[in-house]
Amino acid sequence: MTVYTTLCFLAAAAMLIAFINSKIGQMQTTIAITAGALILSLIIVISGHNNWFHLKEFAATTLNEVHFDDFLLKGVLGFFAVCGRFGRQIASS
């Protein structure tokens, strides 16, 4: 799983939660995305404890494939730096 794939998955999940929120919830977007991520995490944990899916094998292979140095240094931190820069440009305008 590459950094690009991970970021695309996270962006798609956030867009899906925001879309559902716009049609059903009408909450503030950041609260809706946080609540949606919490609900999805709880569903994954509950399904893992009840052995509905083979999540242990999937989690083990996924964690072995992720290169955290690349993910953190080249992916997430660069993304936050760009977002921080845009935040400063908007605030100073």
TIMI-2910 file (N, C-alpha, C, CB; in pm, 1 decimal, decimal comma, always signed):
<rs>
+----------+----------+----------+----------+----------+----------+----------+----------+----------+----------+----------+----------+------+
!      n_x !      n_y !      n_z !     ca_x !     ca_y !     ca_z !      c_x !      c_y !      c_z !     cb_x !     cb_y !     cb_z ! resn !
+----------+----------+----------+----------+----------+----------+----------+----------+----------+----------+----------+----------+------+
!    +85,5 !   -117,4 !     +0,0 !     +0,0 !     +0,0 !     +0,0 !    +90,2 !   +123,8 !     +0,0 !    -97,4 !     -0,2 !   +123,4 !  Met !
!    +79,5 !   +203,0 !   -101,9 !   +165,2 !   +320,4 !   -113,6 !   +103,8 !   +438,5 !    -38,9 !   +188,0 !   +356,3 !   -261,7 !  Thr !
!   +182,0 !   +543,3 !    -25,1 !   +133,9 !   +664,6 !    +40,9 !    +18,5 !   +723,7 !    -38,5 !   +247,8 !   +768,2 !    +56,2 !  Val !
!    +31,8 !   +722,8 !   -169,7 !    -74,0 !   +777,3 !   -255,6 !   -204,9 !   +701,5 !   -238,1 !    -31,0 !   +772,9 !   -402,2 !  Tyr !
!   -197,8 !   +569,8 !   -232,6 !   -317,2 !   +487,7 !   -214,2 !   -382,4 !   +515,6 !    -80,1 !   -282,6 !   +339,7 !   -225,6 !  Thr !
!   -301,3 !   +528,2 !    +23,7 !   -354,2 !   +555,3 !   +157,0 !   -422,7 !   +691,2 !   +162,4 !   -242,4 !   +548,8 !   +260,8 !  Thr !
!   -358,9 !   +793,1 !   +106,8 !   -419,3 !   +926,7 !   +106,8 !   -546,0 !   +930,8 !    +22,3 !   -319,3 !  +1030,2 !    +55,4 !  Leu !
!   -547,9 !   +859,3 !    -88,4 !   -669,1 !   +854,0 !   -171,3 !   -782,7 !   +785,4 !    -97,1 !   -641,1 !   +780,8 !   -303,6 !  Cys !
!   -751,7 !   +677,8 !    -25,8 !   -854,6 !   +609,3 !    +52,4 !   -910,0 !   +699,4 !   +161,7 !   -798,6 !   +481,4 !   +113,8 !  Phe !
!   -822,9 !   +769,2 !   +232,3 !   -867,7 !   +859,0 !   +338,7 !   -949,9 !   +975,3 !   +283,8 !   -747,8 !   +912,4 !   +416,1 !  Leu !
!   -909,1 !  +1029,7 !   +169,6 !   -984,9 !  +1138,9 !   +107,8 !  -1121,3 !  +1090,4 !    +60,8 !   -907,0 !  +1198,7 !    -10,1 !  Ala !
!  -1126,0 !   +970,9 !     +3,4 !  -1254,9 !   +916,2 !    -42,1 !  -1347,6 !   +890,1 !    +76,6 !  -1233,1 !   +785,5 !   -122,2 !  Ala !
!  -1293,5 !   +838,7 !   +186,4 !  -1375,5 !   +815,2 !   +305,5 !  -1428,8 !   +946,8 !   +361,6 !  -1294,2 !   +740,8 !   +413,1 !  Ala !
!  -1345,6 !  +1050,2 !   +365,1 !  -1390,8 !  +1181,1 !   +414,6 !  -1497,9 !  +1239,8 !   +324,1 !  -1272,6 !  +1278,5 !   +425,4 !  Ala !
!  -1483,1 !  +1224,4 !   +192,4 !  -1584,8 !  +1275,6 !   +100,3 !  -1715,7 !  +1200,1 !   +114,4 !  -1535,5 !  +1266,9 !    -43,6 !  Met !
!  -1708,6 !  +1070,5 !   +134,5 !  -1830,2 !   +991,7 !   +153,0 !  -1903,3 !  +1033,0 !   +280,3 !  -1796,8 !   +842,3 !   +157,4 !  Leu !
!  -1829,7 !  +1050,5 !   +388,2 !  -1890,8 !  +1093,9 !   +514,4 !  -1949,8 !  +1233,6 !   +499,7 !  -1787,2 !  +1091,4 !   +628,9 !  Ile !
!  -1879,5 !  +1323,6 !   +432,5 !  -1931,1 !  +1459,7 !   +412,1 !  -2056,3 !  +1458,3 !   +324,4 !  -1823,0 !  +1549,2 !   +348,0 !  Ala !
!  -2060,4 !  +1370,8 !   +224,4 !  -2179,1 !  +1360,3 !   +138,6 !  -2299,1 !  +1310,3 !   +218,0 !  -2151,8 !  +1266,4 !    +19,8 !  Phe !
!  -2277,6 !  +1205,8 !   +297,9 !  -2386,8 !  +1154,3 !   +381,0 !  -2433,0 !  +1261,6 !   +478,4 !  -2342,6 !  +1027,4 !   +457,5 !  Ile !
!  -2339,2 !  +1336,3 !   +534,5 !  -2374,7 !  +1443,8 !   +626,5 !  -2457,2 !  +1551,6 !   +556,8 !  -2248,7 !  +1505,3 !   +687,0 !  Asn !
!  -2423,2 !  +1585,4 !   +433,6 !  -2497,4 !  +1690,4 !   +363,8 !  -2640,4 !  +1647,7 !   +331,7 !  -2425,3 !  +1728,9 !   +235,4 !  Ser !
!  -2662,8 !  +1517,8 !   +314,1 !  -2796,9 !  +1468,4 !   +281,6 !  -2879,4 !  +1436,5 !   +405,9 !  -2786,6 !  +1344,8 !   +194,7 !  Lys !
!  -2813,9 !  +1393,6 !   +514,3 !  -2887,7 !  +1346,9 !   +631,4 !  -2868,0 !  +1435,7 !   +752,9 !  -2846,7 !  +1206,5 !   +665,0 !  Ile !
!  -2742,4 !  +1457,0 !   +792,4 !  -2714,3 !  +1514,7 !   +922,9 !  -2716,9 !  +1665,0 !   +931,9 !  -2585,5 !  +1469,6 !   +966,8 !  Gly !
!  -2662,0 !  +1734,1 !   +834,5 !  -2649,7 !  +1879,9 !   +835,9 !  -2567,6 !  +1930,6 !   +954,0 !  -2787,0 !  +1943,0 !   +838,9 !  Gln !
!  -2469,6 !  +1851,1 !   +999,9 !  -2379,0 !  +1896,2 !  +1105,7 !  -2262,0 !  +1971,0 !  +1042,8 !  -2328,2 !  +1776,0 !  +1191,0 !  Met !
!  -2180,8 !  +2032,1 !  +1128,9 !  -2058,3 !  +2094,3 !  +1080,6 !  -1969,2 !  +1984,2 !  +1022,9 !  -1985,1 !  +2173,0 !  +1195,1 !  Gln !
!  -1899,7 !  +2012,0 !   +913,5 !  -1827,0 !  +1909,7 !   +839,3 !  -1719,9 !  +1841,0 !   +923,6 !  -1763,6 !  +1970,7 !   +716,7 !  Thr !
!  -1642,3 !  +1916,8 !   +999,1 !  -1535,4 !  +1855,1 !  +1077,9 !  -1591,3 !  +1763,2 !  +1185,2 !  -1448,0 !  +1962,2 !  +1142,0 !  Thr !
!  -1701,6 !  +1801,9 !  +1245,9 !  -1764,2 !  +1716,2 !  +1347,0 !  -1819,7 !  +1590,7 !  +1282,2 !  -1876,0 !  +1791,7 !  +1421,5 !  Ile !
!  -1880,9 !  +1604,2 !  +1165,4 !  -1937,9 !  +1489,2 !  +1096,5 !  -1830,5 !  +1390,2 !  +1053,6 !  -2017,5 !  +1534,7 !   +975,8 !  Ala !
!  -1717,7 !  +1440,0 !  +1003,0 !  -1609,5 !  +1350,9 !   +960,2 !  -1548,6 !  +1280,4 !  +1080,5 !  -1500,9 !  +1429,5 !   +883,5 !  Ile !
!  -1530,8 !  +1351,2 !  +1190,7 !  -1477,0 !  +1288,8 !  +1311,2 !  -1573,0 !  +1182,9 !  +1364,9 !  -1449,4 !  +1394,7 !  +1418,7 !  Thr !
!  -1701,4 !  +1215,1 !  +1370,7 !  -1800,9 !  +1118,6 !  +1419,0 !  -1811,6 !   +999,2 !  +1324,5 !  -1938,4 !  +1186,2 !  +1434,2 !  Ala !
!  -1807,2 !  +1023,0 !  +1195,0 !  -1812,4 !   +913,3 !  +1098,5 !  -1692,5 !   +821,6 !  +1109,3 !  -1821,6 !   +967,6 !   +958,3 !  Gly !
!  -1573,7 !   +878,8 !  +1128,6 !  -1453,9 !   +797,5 !  +1145,6 !  -1461,8 !   +715,1 !  +1273,4 !  -1329,3 !   +885,9 !  +1147,3 !  Ala !
!  -1517,1 !   +772,9 !  +1378,5 !  -1534,5 !   +700,1 !  +1503,9 !  -1630,9 !   +583,2 !  +1486,1 !  -1585,4 !   +794,1 !  +1613,9 !  Leu !
!  -1741,2 !   +606,7 !  +1416,7 !  -1839,0 !   +499,7 !  +1393,4 !  -1779,2 !   +389,0 !  +1306,5 !  -1966,1 !   +556,6 !  +1326,7 !  Ile !
!  -1707,5 !   +426,4 !  +1200,2 !  -1643,1 !   +325,0 !  +1116,6 !  -1539,0 !   +244,8 !  +1194,3 !  -1577,7 !   +390,7 !   +995,6 !  Leu !
!  -1464,2 !   +310,6 !  +1282,0 !  -1365,8 !   +241,0 !  +1363,4 !  -1432,2 !   +143,5 !  +1458,8 !  -1281,6 !   +340,5 !  +1441,0 !  Ser !
!  -1543,3 !   +184,9 !  +1520,4 !  -1616,3 !    +95,0 !  +1609,4 !  -1672,2 !    -25,9 !  +1534,9 !  -1729,4 !   +170,1 !  +1678,2 !  Leu !
!  -1722,2 !     -4,2 !  +1414,5 !  -1773,0 !   -116,1 !  +1334,4 !  -1660,9 !   -214,5 !  +1302,6 !  -1837,2 !    -64,7 !  +1203,9 !  Ile !
!  -1544,3 !   -163,5 !  +1268,0 !  -1430,7 !   -250,0 !  +1237,5 !  -1386,2 !   -327,8 !  +1361,2 !  -1313,9 !   -167,2 !  +1182,4 !  Ile !
!  -1380,7 !   -261,1 !  +1476,7 !  -1339,2 !   -328,4 !  +1600,4 !  -1440,1 !   -435,9 !  +1640,0 !  -1322,8 !   -226,3 !  +1714,8 !  Val !
!  -1568,3 !   -403,5 !  +1633,1 !  -1672,3 !   -500,6 !  +1670,2 !  -1671,4 !   -619,9 !  +1575,6 !  -1811,2 !   -434,2 !  +1669,7 !  Ile !
!  -1657,8 !   -594,5 !  +1446,0 !  -1654,1 !   -706,3 !  +1351,5 !  -1528,8 !   -790,7 !  +1369,5 !  -1661,5 !   -654,7 !  +1208,2 !  Ser !
!  -1419,6 !   -730,2 !  +1410,3 !  -1298,1 !   -806,8 !  +1437,3 !  -1310,8 !   -893,9 !  +1560,4 !  -1181,0 !   -714,1 !  +1453,3 !  Gly !
!  -1373,6 !   -843,0 !  +1664,9 !  -1391,4 !   -921,9 !  +1787,0 !  -1490,1 !  -1036,2 !  +1768,0 !  -1438,3 !   -832,7 !  +1900,1 !  His !
!  -1586,8 !  -1020,1 !  +1679,5 !  -1685,8 !  -1124,7 !  +1654,9 !  -1646,0 !  -1219,7 !  +1542,2 !  -1818,7 !  -1062,1 !  +1622,7 !  Asn !
!  -1527,5 !  -1200,6 !  +1486,9 !  -1473,7 !  -1284,7 !  +1378,7 !  -1566,7 !  -1289,9 !  +1257,9 !  -1448,7 !  -1426,3 !  +1429,8 !  Asn !
!  -1630,8 !  -1177,6 !  +1225,1 !  -1715,6 !  -1171,9 !  +1106,4 !  -1631,0 !  -1171,7 !   +979,8 !  -1805,3 !  -1047,7 !  +1110,3 !  Trp !
!  -1514,7 !  -1112,1 !   +986,8 !  -1422,7 !  -1107,0 !   +873,9 !  -1286,0 !  -1152,1 !   +924,5 !  -1416,2 !   -962,7 !   +810,5 !  Phe !
!  -1197,0 !  -1182,5 !   +833,2 !  -1061,0 !  -1221,8 !   +870,7 !   -974,6 !  -1096,9 !   +878,5 !  -1001,4 !  -1324,4 !   +769,0 !  His !
!   -999,0 !  -1015,8 !   +981,1 !   -930,6 !   -887,7 !   +991,9 !   -789,6 !   -900,2 !  +1047,7 !  -1010,6 !   -794,7 !  +1078,1 !  Leu !
!   -763,1 !  -1003,4 !  +1127,2 !   -628,9 !  -1017,2 !  +1185,5 !   -524,6 !  -1041,2 !  +1077,3 !   -625,8 !  -1132,1 !  +1287,6 !  Lys !
!   -555,5 !  -1128,1 !   +982,6 !   -461,1 !  -1154,8 !   +874,3 !   -444,4 !  -1031,5 !   +785,0 !   -508,1 !  -1275,2 !   +790,6 !  Glu !
!   -556,2 !   -964,8 !   +756,8 !   -550,5 !   -844,8 !   +673,6 !   -470,5 !   -734,2 !   +741,2 !   -691,2 !   -795,5 !   +641,9 !  Phe !
!   -493,5 !   -714,4 !   +872,1 !   -420,0 !   -610,9 !   +945,3 !   -271,5 !   -644,8 !   +952,6 !   -477,4 !   -594,0 !  +1086,9 !  Ala !
!   -239,9 !   -770,2 !   +973,0 !    -98,7 !   -809,3 !   +981,2 !    -27,2 !   -786,7 !   +848,4 !    -86,4 !   -956,3 !  +1022,7 !  Ala !
!    -89,8 !   -825,4 !   +737,2 !    -24,8 !   -804,9 !   +607,8 !    -16,1 !   -656,9 !   +572,0 !    -99,8 !   -880,2 !   +498,7 !  Thr !
!   -119,4 !   -580,9 !   +605,6 !   -118,4 !   -437,6 !   +575,2 !    -10,1 !   -366,1 !   +654,6 !   -255,3 !   -375,2 !   +604,9 !  Thr !
!     +0,8 !   -395,8 !   +782,8 !   +104,0 !   -330,9 !   +865,0 !   +244,4 !   -371,3 !   +821,8 !    +83,7 !   -365,4 !  +1012,4 !  Leu !
!   +260,4 !   -491,6 !   +772,0 !   +391,7 !   -533,0 !   +722,0 !   +426,5 !   -465,5 !   +590,2 !   +396,0 !   -683,8 !   +704,7 !  Asn !
!   +325,3 !   -429,3 !   +510,3 !   +350,0 !   -366,2 !   +380,4 !   +371,0 !   -215,8 !   +389,1 !   +235,8 !   -394,7 !   +288,0 !  Glu !
!   +319,1 !   -150,6 !   +492,9 !   +329,3 !     -5,4 !   +504,1 !   +469,7 !    +32,1 !   +550,1 !   +222,8 !    +50,4 !   +602,2 !  Val !
!   +533,0 !   +120,6 !   +477,5 !   +663,2 !   +174,0 !   +515,5 !   +636,9 !   +305,6 !   +588,5 !   +757,8 !   +194,3 !   +389,6 !  His !
!   +646,0 !   +302,0 !   +721,1 !   +604,3 !   +417,2 !   +799,0 !   +694,0 !   +538,7 !   +777,8 !   +601,6 !   +381,4 !   +944,4 !  Phe !
!   +821,4 !   +517,7 !   +747,1 !   +908,3 !   +631,9 !   +717,9 !   +859,0 !   +706,4 !   +593,9 !  +1054,3 !   +585,4 !   +697,9 !  Asp !
!   +828,9 !   +631,8 !   +489,1 !   +777,5 !   +694,3 !   +367,1 !   +641,4 !   +757,4 !   +391,9 !   +768,0 !   +591,5 !   +253,8 !  Asp !
!   +555,6 !   +686,3 !   +463,8 !   +421,5 !   +736,5 !   +489,1 !   +424,3 !   +864,5 !   +570,9 !   +338,6 !   +631,5 !   +560,0 !  Phe !
!   +505,3 !   +865,5 !   +674,6 !   +509,0 !   +981,9 !   +763,4 !   +584,6 !  +1097,9 !   +700,5 !   +572,9 !   +944,8 !   +896,6 !  Leu !
!   +706,7 !  +1073,8 !   +656,9 !   +791,3 !  +1183,6 !   +610,0 !   +751,1 !  +1235,1 !   +472,0 !   +935,4 !  +1139,0 !   +606,9 !  Leu !
!   +718,7 !  +1144,7 !   +380,4 !   +687,6 !  +1187,3 !   +244,7 !   +539,3 !  +1211,8 !   +222,8 !   +736,2 !  +1084,8 !   +147,1 !  Lys !
!   +454,6 !  +1157,6 !   +307,2 !   +311,4 !  +1168,6 !   +285,3 !   +243,2 !  +1264,8 !   +379,1 !   +248,7 !  +1036,0 !   +298,1 !  Gly !
!   +229,1 !  +1225,3 !   +502,7 !   +145,3 !  +1299,0 !   +596,6 !   +206,0 !  +1434,3 !   +634,3 !   +122,8 !  +1216,2 !   +721,7 !  Val !
!   +332,4 !  +1439,0 !   +665,4 !   +392,7 !  +1566,5 !   +706,7 !   +394,9 !  +1667,8 !   +593,2 !   +534,4 !  +1543,8 !   +757,5 !  Leu !
!   +419,6 !  +1622,2 !   +470,8 !   +413,7 !  +1712,5 !   +356,3 !   +272,7 !  +1764,3 !   +333,2 !   +464,1 !  +1642,6 !   +231,4 !  Gly !
!   +174,8 !  +1677,7 !   +351,5 !    +35,0 !  +1717,5 !   +337,4 !     -1,0 !  +1822,4 !   +441,6 !    -57,8 !  +1595,6 !   +350,2 !  Phe !
!    +40,9 !  +1803,5 !   +566,0 !    +12,6 !  +1901,4 !   +671,2 !    +84,9 !  +2033,9 !   +646,7 !    +52,6 !  +1845,0 !   +807,4 !  Phe !
!   +205,0 !  +2029,0 !   +590,8 !   +277,6 !  +2152,3 !   +562,1 !   +204,8 !  +2234,0 !   +456,2 !   +420,5 !  +2121,2 !   +516,3 !  Ala !
!   +153,4 !  +2166,8 !   +354,1 !    +78,4 !  +2236,7 !   +250,4 !    -50,4 !  +2294,6 !   +308,2 !    +46,9 !  +2141,9 !   +133,1 !  Val !
!   -119,9 !  +2216,7 !   +389,8 !   -244,3 !  +2266,4 !   +450,8 !   -216,7 !  +2383,7 !   +544,1 !   -315,3 !  +2153,7 !   +528,0 !  Cys !
!   -108,1 !  +2377,8 !   +618,2 !    -73,1 !  +2488,9 !   +706,6 !    -41,4 !  +2614,9 !   +629,3 !    +44,4 !  +2451,7 !   +793,4 !  Gly !
!    +23,2 !  +2600,0 !   +516,5 !    +56,6 !  +2714,5 !   +433,2 !    -70,8 !  +2778,3 !   +376,8 !   +151,1 !  +2672,3 !   +318,9 !  Arg !
!   -165,2 !  +2696,3 !   +331,6 !   -290,8 !  +2750,4 !   +282,3 !   -368,9 !  +2818,8 !   +393,6 !   -374,5 !  +2640,3 !   +219,5 !  Phe !
!   -362,8 !  +2763,1 !   +513,2 !   -432,2 !  +2822,7 !   +626,5 !   -378,8 !  +2960,6 !   +657,8 !   -420,4 !  +2734,0 !   +748,4 !  Gly !
!   -247,1 !  +2977,0 !   +649,3 !   -187,6 !  +3108,8 !   +674,6 !   -222,7 !  +3207,3 !   +564,5 !    -35,7 !  +3097,4 !   +687,5 !  Arg !
!   -229,1 !  +3161,0 !   +439,0 !   -264,0 !  +3250,9 !   +329,4 !   -408,2 !  +3298,5 !   +341,5 !   -242,6 !  +3181,8 !   +194,7 !  Gln !
!   -496,9 !  +3210,2 !   +382,2 !   -637,7 !  +3248,2 !   +396,3 !   -654,3 !  +3343,5 !   +512,5 !   -726,6 !  +3124,4 !   +415,8 !  Ile !
!   -584,1 !  +3319,0 !   +623,6 !   -597,6 !  +3403,5 !   +742,0 !   -542,0 !  +3543,5 !   +718,0 !   -526,9 !  +3339,3 !   +860,5 !  Ala !
!   -437,9 !  +3553,9 !   +637,4 !   -376,5 !  +3684,9 !   +615,5 !   -449,3 !  +3765,5 !   +507,2 !   -230,0 !  +3667,7 !   +577,2 !  Ser !
!   -537,7 !  +3703,0 !   +432,4 !   -609,2 !  +3774,3 !   +325,2 !   -713,7 !  +3867,9 !   +377,6 !   -673,6 !  +3677,2 !   +231,5 !  Ser !
+----------+----------+----------+----------+----------+----------+----------+----------+----------+----------+----------+----------+------+
</rs>
